[in-house]
Amino acid sequence: MKMGEKVLKTFSVKHLQVLDENGKCDRKLMPKLSLKQLADIYSLMMLCRRFDEKALVLQRQGRMGTYASFLGQEAAQVGVACALSDADWIFPTYRDSALLLARKQPMVSLLQYFGGDERGNIPPKGVKNFPISIPVGTQGLHAVGAAMAATVQGKKVAAVACLGDGASSEGDMNEAFNFAGVFKAPVIFLCQNNQYAISVPVKQQTAAETIAQKAIAFGFEGIRVDGNDVLAVYSATAAALKKAYSGGGPTLIECFTYRISNHTTSDDASKYRPESEVNEWRNKDPVLRLRKFLVAKKLWNDKKESRLLADVEKQVSAAVAEYEKVSAPLVEDVFKYTYSEMPLQLKEQLDDYRRLIDGK
């Protein structure tokens, strides 16, 4: 070190894993969950996976529009959802269907949404799910705004801003990081680092060794967790919520995971990544990992598995049947629901549309 130079501060990024790839648990890090809660988490992950499989089939059969699979990312989404309270808000992306399902969004609503019906974006009454965000990174600002509003209102509420590794390089998301840090907003930035921003590998879109370390520049904590370990994700989220509720500010949780499927059903991932890489991550399957843990603890067996498979199939099939009976949305809805009160220019456009369909 040269004369006049000194170290102002050093930083580090923690990594958390509770269950390894073989389902073996670090007892010291095990979250306080009952046996029933553990089984319920596994059941929910299985339901989400079956939904994902069915959604892909519906799209390929022309019964639904473009769909973004979350295969391989169930732990990152379900783990967060199970730690949240009903009063907390989530701000999802197009790949967060498992998070939405775990947060009481009906399956039929998600099928409607991906079928091109915006009514599917409407959450049940009292459920704090914001609409799915297609633009990359904009939802971070919305989440921070909601979190800051909760602070002003004196409410014990946190907001979760969902993002991918690519969104962490977007200007909007970095502005959200900055506002959250400055105002100590009770917000959790949930980054599912699935290794690819569409076709761009993470190393080509950011020079940062981890996404978690990006939080340091904005004055708050970032942590990387094994994103295929639902218990690690749950624990990190619970700790972040405790901090947020007590006025300690935001946390960036980087879930290190992998997108097994294509970016969407309009993508061909074989063009930009080797099959050997995909197979390597298949061996880290988050659902299988939790099942191995439950079996080893004698909390699960083949009989329970068969019952569960039948139950989730029944639920998903019922949702599909309901979805295909829902009446088609009205084109007029495009004009009606952007603003709480329709501005003059939209009223004029709606009148023009009505004259058009009336042949006038």
Secondary structure by P-SEA (a helix, b strand, c coil): ccccccccccbbbbbbbcccccccccccccccccaaaaaaaaaaaaaaaaaaaaaaaaaaaccccbbbbcccaaaaaaaaaaacccccccccccccaaaaaaacccaaaaaaaaacccccccccccccccccccccccaaaaaaaaaaaaaaacccbbbbbbbcccccccaaaaaaaaaaaaaccccccccccccccccccccccccccccccccccccbbbbbcccccaaaaaaaaaaaaaaaaaccbbbbbbbcccccccccccccccccccaaaaaaaaaacaaaaaaaaaaaaccccaaaaaaaaaaaaaaaaaaaaaaaaccccccccccccccccccaaaaaaaaaaaaaaacc
